[in-house]
């Protein structure tokens, strides 16, 4: 079992010396059979997927790249595979690799191999914390343009750490950047792996917020999307996620990544996914590099499939764009004061001087509230703003920024805590008398709270 006391100690490298799963349960076959008979819907699907996944992975385990052996001290021969589950919080670093054919890592051969495909820049960088006691998952998106300082290099973008020094440098840099947060394990997924995964699931439904057009032959990008709800295949979804040629740049990409992650989890819980499991595992074996042991991997997958989805928290490293007079290139500069309470609350990381808990310290008149209308009915946004201003929330406005919405966002009103501040979102919910509160970085990035008006918002003022 990992010693979680180290969570509060400085750690500049991944913690990989002990397994992340030790809890023993009753025999899997009997346990899942009993549970399956008593459950329905998504829960039953999750249980069945967990069982089939265990059997399938045990017989045909994932391949691990050369980087895995550098970090992992997990035993080669695993026992009691079917009895493992998470017993304590675990931090997982997830890297989506931009293994575009046009990119050649000068540190590698000029003829890339399958291992070379995972040694490029990162397109996606996530720190994921699993909390088994509360069945929550906290996800922190780290923008790829985040400014870091590397030994022997100086100022660089964090997305370059994987190709500069592999997973060791990437993990050490993330840990150091985030107040020495412990990193227990990692997963690297290739770009092609993402595309094949989405295709195997039959596509993913998203709501494109606006018209998107961008062509870059050097990156093999030919992006053309019209606004509206649509199901995208793997290639198109990858293009949608990578699009960054608007005023939000890399931050808009981070927001789309978070919405797509939610949509993929939803797709995995559909009954038809059971029949696709062999194909999904084949894709994983060919496109994933990890230092997770087999039982650890099974425990994390079960955690994803059975956690309380409504209680997941999606955050983004707070910061600002650099100015032209600061650096010749564009960087995302972390706001360490704003990041500290997020790291403390959602990743149990505290500075030596101590970090206060995240609470609502903003008065109603100073709380920045953005309102967007997901259903397009005239006047609803203005009415919501009037209601808020009557209760002292005078800094409410209609959003003039793109808000990336999930495919089902228009069904009900959402109140988004943009910076990990659910107390502020709950205060807004109390005024409106409705709305589903969620911690997510998918709202208006310049707001504290974003209201997304859905079809359940009253069309007429309530008496």
N, C-alpha and C positions, 0 to 999 in steps of 0.2 A: 504494500500500500504506500502511496506517496505520502510524504510528511508535509502536510499542508501548512505547518508552521512557517515553512520557507516562503509562503506567499507574501510575508511582510518583510522579507529580506531581499537585499539586492541580488539580482540574477541576470547576467548578461548573456547567458546561453541557454538552449533548451534543456529542460530537466527530463532526462531520458533514462535514469538509472533504475527505475522501479516501474512495475506494471501499474496501469491506472485502474484495473479491475480486479477485485478479489472476492466480492460477495458471493456466497454460495446459495443456490436456490434449490427448490425441489426439481426432480427430473423434468427436463424440458418437454418431452412428449406428453406426459400426463398433465403438466401444468398448462400448456397451451391448448390441449384438447378441452380441458375443463373451462378455461377462460373463453375459448372460442364459442362454446355452447351457450355462454351467458351474455355474449356481447353482440352488438349489431353495428352496421354502418362502418364508419372509418376505423373504429377501434378493432373490430373483427378483422378488417383488412390488414391493419398494422400487425396484429398478432400473427396472422397467417404469413405475412411477409417476413416477419422475424423468424418464424420456424423454417420456412423454405430457404431463407438466406443463410441461416446457420448450416443447414445440411449442404447447400450448394457450395458455400465458401470452404467448408471443411474438406470437401472432396477435391476442390480445385482452387487453391488459395491464390491471392493476388501476388504478382511478381513485385519485387522491390528493387529499385535502382541502386546504383553504387553509392549514392549519397546516404541511403538508409543505413548501410553498415557502418558509416562514419559516426552516426549519432545513436543508433539503437543498441541497447544492451539486453533486449528482450531475449528469452531463451528460444532456441531454434525449435525444440520439441515442446509443443504445448499440450497440456492435459486439461481435462474438465472444461473443454471449449464451450459446451452447451450450458454451463452453469454460471456464466459470468454476467455481471451487471455493474454499473457504476456505483461506487460506494462513497465518493467524495467529489467535489468540484474538479473539473479538468479543463485546462486551457489548450486549445488546438489552433495552430496556425495553418490557415488554408491559403494556398497560392494558386491562382489561375494563370497559366503560363502562356505568353503571347509567342508561340512558336511559329511565327509567320515565316514562310519560305524565303522571304526577302531579307530576313535578318540572319546574319552569320556571326556567331560568337567567335571573336578572334582567338579566344582561349581554347577553342575546340578545333577539330579537323574541318577541312573545307567540304567534307562529305558527311553531313550530319547523320547520326545514327538515331535509333529510338530513344536512347538515353540523352543524346544531345537535345532532343526536342523539349526536354524539361530543364534546360540550362539557359534559357533566354530571359528577357525581361518579364516582369509580372504585369498582367493586365488587371488582375484582381488580387487584393490582399485583405484577408479577414482574420481577425482574432475572435475565436468562438469559445465561449465559456459554457460548459454543461453543468447544470445544478440539479443533481438527482433528487435531492430532498424536496425541492419545490417544483420539479418537473418543468424547469424553465431553461431557455437557451438565450444567452446574450451574445449579440453579434456586433462587433465594432468594425466598420469599414475604414480602411486607411487609404486615402487618395493616393494614386500612383505618383503624383507630382509632389508628394510631401518632401520638404527639404530636410536632408540629414547631412551629417558630417562624418565622413568615413576616414579611418586611418590611412594615410598615404595617398588619399585622393582629395580630401577636402569636401567642398560643397557638392552634393549630388542629389539625384532624385531617388526615393526609396525603391522605385520599381527596378533600378539597376542592380540592386544588391544580390539578386539571385544569380545573374550571369557573371557578376564580378567575383563572387566567392561562394556560390552555391547556397544550399539551405543553411549551412552554418552561419554565413555572414548575414543572410536575410533574417534568420531568427534572432541572432544577437543584436542586430540593428533595431528590430521591432521592440525587443525587450528593453534596450537602452532608451529608445525614444519614448516608451510608455512607462517611465519611472521604474524600470527593472521588473516589469511584470513577468512572472514565471511562465515559460512556455513548455508544456509537457510533451506534446507530440506535434507532428506536422503532416499535411497532405499536399501534394502538388498534382494538379490536374492539367493536362495539355489542352490546347485550344480544340484540337480535333476530338478529344474526348468529350468536351462539352457539346459539340455539334452532334456527335453520334448519340449521346445520352438523350438529348432533346428529341432527335428523330425516333429513337427507340420508344419514347413515351408517347409518340404520335403528335408531337408539337405542343406548344405552350401558348395559352391564350393570354394576351396582354391588351391594354388600352393605350394606343399610341396617342400622346397628348397633342401633337401638332404634325404638320408636314415636315418630313425629313428628307433632305437630298444632299448627298455628298459622294464624290467619286475620287478615289485615290488608287491609281493603277499600281503604284509601288507596293501598297499594302493589300492589294487585291480587294479593295472595298468599292462596292457599287451599290450605295444605299439609296433607296427610294421608297418611302412609306407615306401613306396618306393617314390622316388622323382617324381614330375610332377603334373600336374593339375588333380584334382579329386574332386568328391562331397562326403562329409563325413556326416554320420548321427550324431545324438546328442552325442552318446557315444564316437564315434571316434573323433569327433571334440573337445570334452572335453579333450580327451587324447592328441590330437595334441596341444591344447592350454597349457596344464599342463606340457608338456615335457620340461625338463630343464637340461638334462644330456648331455651337450656339453660344449664347452669352454665359451659360453655366459651365461650359467646358468639361473638365474632368469631374466636377461635382455632380453635374447632371448624369454622367455615366454611373457614378456611385449610387445615385438614387434609383436608376433603372436596374442596376444589379440587385439592389435590395428587393424591389418588387418582383423581379424574376425569381429570386431565391424563394420567396413566399409562394409563387405560382408553381415552382417545381415541387416543393414540399406537398402542396395540395394535389398535384398530379400523381405523386408517388402513393398517396393514400386512396386512390381510386381502385375499385375492385378489379378492373381490367389490367392493372399493373402486375398482378400475380402471374399471369401468363407470360409477361415480358421479362420476368426476373432472370432467366438464363442469359438472355441477350444483354441485359443491363450489367450482369456480372462479367460477361466476356469483355464488354467495353471498359469496365473498371480495371480488369487485369491488364489490358493493353495500354491504358492511358493514365494510370495513377501510380505515383511514387509516394511511399509513406513509411514511417518508422513505427506505425501501430502494429502491435502483435495481433494475431488472429482473434483472440478473445476480446481484446480491447476494441477492435474494429466492430465486432458484433455488438458489443455493449453500446457503442456510440450510435450505430445504426438503429438499434432498438430505442435509444433515447430520442432520436429524431422522429421515429415513427409513432411513438407513444406519448410524447410530451404534450403539454397544454399549449396548442398553437396560438391561442388568443393571448397567452402570457409571454410570448417571445418578445424580446426587446432588440430593435435594430437601431444602432447608433452610428455616428460618423465622427471621426476625429475632428474636433472644432478647429477653426483657423480662418485664414484669409489668403487671398491671392497676393503675391508679391507685386511690388511696384516696379516700374521700368527703371527707376533711378536706384533701386536696390540691387537687382541682379539682371544680367543680360537675358537670362532665360526665365520662363514663368514657373513659379513654385507655389505650392500650398504650404504656408507657414503656420505651424501648429500654435494655437492659443493655449499655452500650458495652464493658465489660470482656469480657463473653462474646461479643460480636459481633466484636471485633477479630481473634481467631484464625480465626474462620470466614471473614471477609473476606480475611484473609491467605492462607489455604489454598486457598479455592475461587474467589477473585476477584482474587488477586494485588495486594491493596491493603494497604499498610503505613503505619503512622503514622510521624511524624517521629522518634519515640523508638524505633522498631523494635517489631515484634510477633513474639513467639516462635511457632514452628511448633506446630500442634495435635498434641499427643502425649498419651498416657495418663498424666496426673499424679495421677489419683485412685487411692488404694489400694483393693484389693478390698473391704475392710470399709466404705469410704465410698462406693463406687459404688452409686448408686440404681438398682435393677433392678425393673421391674414385669413381671409375668407375666399374660398373658391367654390363655384357652382358646378357640380358634376352632372347635373341633369339639364342645365340650360334654361330652366324656367325663369323668366324675367322677374326681378324684384326680390328674390329670396335672399340673395347675399346682402342687399341693402337692409332688409328687415332684420336679419341676424345681427348686423352691425348696430342697428338702432337699439335692439334689445340689450346688447352688451354695453353700449354707452350709457344707457339708462341706469345700469348697475355699477358705473364707475370705470368700466374698461374703455377708456376714451381713446386708446391708441389702437383701435381696430380699423381695418381697411380692407378693401377688395384687393386680392392678390394680383400683381402685375407680372408674376413670374410663373413659369411652367411648373405644374405640380404633376409628378408621375403617379398615376392612379392604377390600382390593380383592376383586373378585368371586371370585378364585381363591386367596384367602389361606389357606383351609382345606386346600389340597392339600399344602402342606409348611410346615415350621416356619420362621418368619422371626425374625431378630434385628435389631432396628431401632436404629441409632445415632441417637438423637433430636436430638443437638446437633452433628452433623458430626464425631463421634468414633469412627471405625471401629475404632481400636485397642482401645477398651474392648469393643466388640461382638465383636471377634475373640477377646478373652480369655474372654468368656462362651461363645462357640462352642466353644472348646477344652475347656471344662469339660463341656459337654453332649455333645460329640462329634458334633454335627450342627447343622443350621440354616443358612439363607441370610442372610448379612449384607447389609444395605442401609443407606445413609445417607438418612434420611427423617424428616420432622417429623410423621409420622402416628401415632406411638406415644403412650404416656402422657406428657403434656406435663410432668409433674412428675418424670419419670425421666430418667436418663442413657441407659439401655438398656431397651428393651421387648422381651420375648420373646412372640411370637405362636405358640402351640402348634398345629401342623397335624396332618394325618392320618398323617404319617410318624413322629411321635413314638412311641417304643415304648410299647405298652399295659402291658407288664410290665417290671420292672427288669432291666437286662442284667447277666448274670453276668460 
